[in-house]
């Protein structure tokens, strides 16, 4: 038998750091406290840290959101960049430990918001860098931890457009941290977010002919969109690919009407498309055409692509390091938000934990997965150092 789960966590600098950052709530927009903690931790271990403030905006009204860019004091131009995000989805779920009564401490389950997505990657990348630098102080490593990944990537976009992202880049390898179940992801689907809007005319529900129902108008459009990924491309559907499978559509939120006795004057729905092939612009054309065709060209039912920031093609990634399983993933990342101003930069996507639990009520990871991911990141660092 081993000591209690708490004793196992306390005895490990990696597991303790992971616990500490998970215990700090950092839902997107409120990342400053966990960011300050990470900065202090990195500075205490000899890193030079650049606190990159984001400009004030509707997403940053207080002006206290920032990215973290760190490198060894003796190497300000890192060739290998490890990056992940410090924000999480809501709601905050407190940190907790559980164990299945076996004698293996690796099976201790760590639960809470961000334990997987993506504070597991943050912790593992930090300790992979620290351990590598202890063995080779001249290792050309850099760390980048950004805000806002969960809601469009404003943190990575700000870094990408800043002077820290040089042209040509100092780095020739970028290792992105997201939950891949310890496999190398050879790519992930694209993304397109938008709203479908319908306008109607309010009236008393006892005399519906005096108005026009926006809900009745929008339903055919939503029904068509809901199936658009299953319709063959030759028939006007969204494209598929051998690598990523079918394009999927999720109607995630619908808002309409004011009361049951009022004919609804407006309706809107938020939609996310996970693109298996093609570009965001090509998908926009198909979506507009599908809505026009199913509504008979009704100008009061239309699509607004300006309200969502997500718009990018499927991303192909490098997966050429021996010893890893490979996979593809359907979720989005900050990969397309980092604009690389040069050729020949390799991009890897790897991390501990499963996306299947990442945004749910039971987000959790095991000690074994977290510790193994440090070894995995170190292998990726070593492979990048040999190129």
C-alpha positions in Angstrom: 0.0 0.0 0.0 1.0 3.6 -0.4 0.4 6.8 1.6 -3.0 8.6 1.2 -3.8 10.3 -2.1 -3.0 13.7 -0.5 0.4 12.5 0.6 1.2 11.3 -3.0 0.2 14.7 -4.3 2.2 16.6 -1.7 5.3 14.6 -2.3 5.4 15.4 -6.0 6.4 18.9 -7.3 4.5 18.1 -10.5 1.3 17.0 -8.9 1.4 19.8 -6.3 1.8 22.4 -9.0 -1.1 20.8 -11.0 -3.2 20.9 -7.8 -2.4 24.5 -7.1 -3.3 25.8 -10.6 -6.5 23.7 -10.7 -7.6 25.1 -7.4 -7.4 28.7 -8.8 -10.6 29.4 -10.8 -9.7 30.6 -14.3 -12.9 30.6 -16.4 -12.2 32.5 -19.6 -12.1 36.2 -18.9 -10.9 35.6 -15.3 -7.4 34.2 -15.8 -5.3 36.8 -14.0 -4.9 35.0 -10.7 -3.7 31.7 -12.1 -1.5 33.6 -14.5 0.1 35.5 -11.7 0.7 32.2 -9.9 2.3 30.6 -12.9 4.6 33.7 -13.4 5.8 33.5 -9.8 6.5 29.8 -10.2 8.5 30.2 -13.4 10.5 33.1 -12.1 11.4 31.2 -8.9 12.9 28.5 -11.2 15.1 30.9 -13.1 12.9 31.7 -16.2 12.8 35.1 -17.7 9.1 35.9 -18.0 7.3 38.3 -20.2 3.8 39.3 -19.0 2.1 40.1 -22.3 -1.0 42.2 -21.5 -4.0 42.1 -23.7 -5.6 45.4 -24.7 -8.8 46.4 -23.0 -11.9 45.3 -25.0 -15.4 43.9 -24.5 -13.7 40.6 -23.7 -11.2 42.3 -21.4 -13.0 45.3 -19.8 -10.8 45.3 -16.7 -7.6 45.2 -18.8 -6.0 42.6 -16.5 -5.8 39.6 -18.8 -2.3 38.5 -20.1 -0.3 35.8 -21.8 2.8 34.3 -20.3 6.0 34.0 -22.4 9.0 32.5 -20.6 12.5 31.3 -21.6 15.8 30.5 -19.8 17.7 33.7 -19.0 20.6 32.5 -21.1 18.5 31.8 -24.2 16.1 34.5 -25.1 15.5 33.1 -28.6 14.0 29.6 -28.1 13.9 27.2 -31.0 11.4 24.9 -29.3 8.1 26.4 -28.1 5.8 24.6 -25.7 2.4 26.2 -25.5 -1.1 25.6 -23.9 -3.8 27.7 -22.3 -4.7 28.7 -18.8 -8.4 29.4 -19.2 -11.2 26.9 -18.7 -14.8 26.5 -19.6 -17.4 27.2 -16.9 -18.5 26.3 -14.3 -15.7 26.1 -11.8 -15.5 22.6 -10.2 -13.3 22.2 -7.1 -10.3 20.0 -7.0 -10.7 16.6 -5.5 -9.0 13.2 -5.2 -10.4 9.7 -5.5 -8.8 6.2 -5.5 -10.1 2.8 -6.6 -8.6 0.9 -3.6 -5.8 -0.7 -5.7 -2.2 -0.5 -4.5 -1.0 1.6 -7.4 -0.7 5.4 -6.8 -0.9 5.9 -10.6 -4.6 5.1 -10.5 -5.4 8.1 -8.2 -8.0 10.1 -10.0 -7.7 13.9 -9.9 -11.0 15.7 -10.5 -12.0 19.3 -11.1 -12.3 21.9 -13.8 -9.2 22.2 -15.8 -7.6 19.0 -14.4 -7.5 17.9 -18.0 -8.2 20.9 -20.3 -5.7 22.2 -20.2 -3.9 22.6 -16.8 -2.7 19.0 -17.1 -0.8 20.1 -20.3 0.4 23.3 -18.6 1.8 21.5 -15.6 3.4 18.7 -17.7 5.0 21.2 -20.1 6.4 23.3 -17.3 8.0 20.2 -15.7 9.2 18.8 -19.0 11.0 22.1 -19.6 12.4 22.3 -16.0 13.7 18.7 -16.1 15.2 19.2 -19.6 17.0 22.4 -18.5 18.4 20.7 -15.4 20.1 18.2 -17.6 21.0 20.6 -20.3 20.9 24.3 -19.3 21.5 25.3 -23.0 18.3 23.7 -24.2 16.6 26.2 -26.5 13.2 26.0 -24.9 10.4 28.5 -24.5 7.0 28.4 -22.8 3.8 30.2 -23.9 0.7 30.0 -21.9 -2.2 32.0 -23.3 -5.7 33.1 -22.2 -9.0 32.9 -24.1 -8.5 29.6 -26.0 -12.0 28.4 -25.1 -13.8 31.4 -26.6 -12.1 32.1 -29.9 -8.4 32.4 -29.0 -7.9 36.1 -28.4 -4.8 35.4 -26.3 -3.0 33.4 -29.0 -4.2 35.9 -31.7 -2.7 38.7 -29.7 0.7 36.9 -29.3 0.6 36.0 -33.0 0.3 39.7 -34.0 2.9 40.9 -31.5 6.6 41.5 -31.8 7.2 38.4 -29.7 6.2 36.4 -32.8 9.1 37.3 -35.0 9.5 37.1 -38.8 11.1 34.7 -39.4 10.4 32.9 -36.2 13.1 32.0 -33.7 11.3 28.7 -33.2 11.4 25.7 -35.6 9.1 23.5 -33.5 5.9 24.3 -31.6 4.4 21.7 -29.2 0.7 22.4 -28.5 -0.7 21.0 -25.3 -4.3 19.7 -25.4 -5.9 16.4 -24.2 -5.0 13.7 -26.8 -4.9 10.7 -24.4 -1.1 10.7 -24.8 -1.2 10.2 -28.6 0.2 12.5 -31.2 -2.6 14.1 -33.2 -1.9 14.2 -36.9 -4.6 16.9 -37.3 -7.9 18.3 -36.1 -11.1 19.5 -37.8 -11.7 23.0 -38.8 -14.3 25.3 -37.3 -17.0 27.7 -38.3 -19.3 29.5 -35.9 -22.3 31.6 -36.8 -25.8 32.7 -36.0 -29.1 32.0 -37.9 -31.5 34.8 -37.5 -35.2 35.1 -38.3 -37.4 38.1 -38.2 -41.2 38.0 -37.7 -44.1 40.1 -36.7 -45.6 40.0 -33.2 -49.3 39.5 -32.7 -51.7 37.9 -30.2 -51.5 34.2 -30.3 -55.2 33.9 -30.6 -54.9 35.7 -34.0 -51.7 34.4 -35.4 -52.6 35.4 -38.9 -52.1 39.0 -37.8 -48.4 38.3 -37.3 -45.6 36.1 -38.6 -43.9 33.6 -36.4 -40.1 33.9 -36.5 -39.9 30.4 -35.0 -41.9 28.9 -37.8 -39.7 30.7 -40.2 -36.4 29.6 -38.7 -37.3 25.9 -38.1 -36.9 24.7 -41.7 -33.5 26.4 -41.8 -32.3 24.8 -38.6 -33.7 21.4 -39.7 -31.7 21.6 -43.0 -28.6 22.8 -41.2 -28.8 19.9 -38.7 -28.5 17.4 -41.5 -26.1 19.3 -43.7 -23.1 17.2 -42.7 -24.9 14.0 -43.7 -26.0 15.2 -47.1 -23.5 14.3 -50.0 -21.4 17.2 -51.2 -22.8 16.7 -54.7 -26.3 17.4 -53.3 -25.3 20.6 -51.5 -24.0 19.1 -48.3 -20.9 19.9 -46.3 -17.7 18.0 -47.4 -16.2 14.9 -45.7 -12.6 13.5 -45.9 -10.9 10.2 -45.4 -8.8 11.7 -42.6 -11.4 13.4 -40.5 -14.7 11.7 -41.6 -17.8 13.8 -41.9 -18.4 17.4 -41.2 -20.7 17.8 -38.1 -23.1 20.5 -37.2 -24.2 21.4 -33.7 -27.1 23.8 -33.0 -25.9 24.7 -29.6 -28.3 27.5 -28.5 -31.7 28.8 -29.6 -33.4 32.0 -28.3 -36.8 33.0 -29.5 -40.1 34.6 -28.5 -41.2 36.3 -25.3 -44.4 34.5 -24.1 -46.7 31.6 -25.2 -49.5 34.1 -26.0 -47.4 36.2 -28.3 -46.5 35.3 -31.9 -42.6 35.5 -31.8 -41.1 38.4 -33.6 -37.6 37.2 -33.5 -35.5 34.0 -33.3 -31.8 33.2 -33.4 -29.7 30.2 -33.1 -25.9 29.7 -32.4 -24.4 27.0 -34.6 -20.9 25.4 -34.7 -19.7 23.4 -37.7 -16.7 21.1 -37.4 -15.2 21.0 -40.8 -13.7 17.8 -42.1 -12.6 19.3 -45.4 -12.6 22.6 -47.4 -12.3 26.2 -46.2 -14.4 28.3 -44.0 -15.3 30.5 -47.0 -16.4 27.5 -49.0 -18.6 26.4 -46.0 -20.2 29.8 -45.8 -21.3 29.6 -49.4 -22.8 26.2 -48.9 -24.6 27.3 -45.7 -26.1 30.4 -47.2 -27.3 28.4 -50.2 -28.9 25.7 -48.1 -30.8 28.3 -46.1 -31.9 30.2 -49.2 -33.1 27.0 -50.9 -35.1 25.7 -47.9 -36.7 29.0 -47.1 -37.5 29.8 -50.7 -35.3 32.9 -50.5 -37.0 34.4 -47.5 -34.9 37.5 -46.7 -36.1 37.5 -43.1 -34.1 34.3 -42.4 -30.4 34.8 -42.8 -27.0 33.9 -41.5 -24.6 36.2 -39.6 -21.0 35.0 -39.5 -19.7 38.2 -37.8 -20.8 37.3 -34.3 -18.4 34.3 -33.8 -14.6 34.5 -34.1 -14.1 30.8 -35.1 -13.4 30.3 -38.7 -10.6 28.0 -40.0 -9.9 25.0 -42.2 -8.9 21.5 -40.9 -5.4 21.6 -39.5 -2.7 19.0 -40.6 0.0 18.5 -37.9 3.3 16.6 -37.6 3.2 13.2 -36.1 6.6 11.8 -37.1 8.2 11.1 -33.7 8.6 7.3 -33.1 7.0 5.6 -30.1 3.7 7.5 -30.0 0.3 6.3 -31.0 -1.3 8.7 -33.5 -4.9 10.0 -33.8 -7.0 12.8 -35.2 -9.3 14.9 -33.0 -12.5 16.7 -33.7 -12.1 19.7 -31.4 -10.5 23.0 -32.0 -7.3 24.4 -30.7 -5.1 27.5 -30.8 -3.1 25.9 -33.7 -4.7 28.0 -36.4 -4.4 31.1 -34.2 -0.6 31.1 -34.2 0.4 32.6 -37.5 3.9 31.2 -38.3 5.9 33.7 -40.3 8.2 31.3 -42.0 8.6 27.9 -43.6 9.7 24.6 -42.1 8.2 25.0 -38.6 7.0 21.7 -37.2 3.8 21.6 -35.2 2.9 18.9 -32.7 -0.3 18.4 -30.7 -0.1 16.2 -27.6 -1.2 16.0 -24.1 -2.7 13.9 -21.2 -6.3 13.2 -20.5 -9.4 12.7 -22.6 -11.4 15.4 -24.4 -14.5 13.2 -23.7 -14.6 14.4 -20.1 -12.8 17.7 -20.5 -15.9 20.0 -20.6 -18.2 17.8 -18.5 -19.2 17.5 -14.9 -16.8 14.7 -14.3 -13.5 16.1 -15.7 -10.7 14.0 -14.3 -7.2 12.6 -15.0 -5.1 10.0 -13.3 -1.7 10.5 -11.7 -0.3 8.0 -14.1 -1.5 9.9 -17.2 -0.1 13.2 -15.9 3.3 11.8 -15.0 3.6 9.9 -18.3 2.8 13.1 -20.3 5.9 14.8 -18.8 8.0 11.9 -20.3 6.1 12.3 -23.6 6.8 16.1 -23.8 10.5 15.4 -23.0 10.6 12.9 -25.9 9.1 15.5 -28.2 11.6 18.1 -27.0 14.5 15.7 -27.5 13.3 14.8 -31.1 13.0 18.5 -31.9 16.5 19.1 -30.6 17.9 16.6 -33.0 16.4 18.2 -36.1 
